[in-house]
């Protein structure tokens, strides 16, 4: 159960960070001219954005990867995590103008959803529960 508590804390951090990332990516293009006046100009800095993406990658793959291999063995959180990061990276590198402010937050919400499912699977995974199971079994205790 130690892993379950550790993973659920990381998933909570991951969900919060991903939702904040989505809000950041949606609002910064709208507020870009007023951010320096408020002392928040660093939020529009590309280094800050890529740093947050890198942090989210480490938290996401650690929390979800560990839970996948150690407890629930369900692939949905991994698919959502990969998809979310792909959307964010494609949005930052290949999409311009107002479309980026729509696409990139969607990637953040996908990552938050991945952490949500991982949290649920880690905390409720039992041999009696077959909801969303992908052919695996739990060790009998």
N, C-alpha and C positions, 0 to 999 in steps of 0.2 A: 504494500500500500504506500510505501515511501515514494515510489516513482509516481504514483497517481497524484499525490498532493503536489509534488514538484512540477509535474507536467501541467496540472490545472492552473498553478500560479503563472507559469510561462505562457499558457494559453490566454489567461486573463491579460497579461502584459501585451501579448501579441494582438489580441482583439482590440485593446485600447489603442495601441500604437497604429494599427492598420486603419482604424476609424479616424484617428487624428490625422493620419497621412491623407486619407480621402478628403477630409475637410480642408486640410492645408492645400492640397492640389486643386480643389475646386475654388477656394477663396483667394489664393495668392494672385492669380491673373486679374481678378476684379479689384483687388486692393493694392496692386503693385506700386501705385504712385503715392499712396498714403503710408505705406509701411516705414519708410525712412523717417517720416515726421513723428511716428510713434515709437521710434527706436527699435523697430522690428525688421529692419532691412535685411538682416541675416537670413530671414525666412525665405527670401527670394534668391538666395545664393545657391548656385548649382552644387557647390561642395557640400552644403548643408543637406540638400535633397539627396544626393548620392550617398552621403553618410547615413542618412536615415534609411535609405533603401538597403544598404549593406547591413545595418543593424537588424532590420526586419528579416533579411535573408537568414542571418545566423540564428535569430530567435525562432523563426518559423521552421527551419530545417532541423534544428535541435529538438524543439518541443514535439513537432509532429513526427519527425523521423524516429525519435526515441519511443514515442507512444505506439507507432506502427509496429516496430520490431518487438517491443516488450509486452504490449498488452492487447490492443484491439485488432491488428492486422487488417484494417479496412483501408481501402485505397482512395476513397472519396476525398478525405482531407488533403492527401498528397496531390491529387489531380487539381483541386481548387487552389492549392498553394502554388504549384507550377504555373497554372493558368493565370493567376493573379500577378505573379512576377513577370510573366511574359507580356501581359497587357501593359504593365507599368513601364517596362523597358522599351517596348515597341512605341508606346505613347511618348516617352521622353526622347527617343532617338529619331523617330520617323514621322511623327504627327506634329503639325504646327497650328498656330492660331487658336481659336476658341475650341476646336475639336479636342485638343490636348486636355483642356479643363474638364472635359466630359469623360474621356477614355481613361485617363490615369486614375481618377477617383474610383472608377468602376473596378480597376485592378486592386486598389486598396480594400474595397468592400469584399472582393473575392477572397483576399487573404484573411480578412476578419471572419468571413464565413468558414474558411478552412479551420481556423482556430476554434470557432464555435463547435463545429462538428467533432473536432479532435477532443475538445473538452467533454462533450457529451459522451462520445464513445469511450473515453478513458474512465469516466466516472460511473457509467451504467453498464459497461460491458460485463455480461455474465453468461453462463452457459444456457440460461433459460431465455435470454433475450436474443431473438434472431432478426430484429429489425435492421436492415441494411448490412447484414453479414454477407461476406463473400467467401464462402466455403473455407472455414477454418474451425478449429476446435480449441477450447481452453484446457489447460492442464487441470486435472482434478486435484483438489487440495484436501 
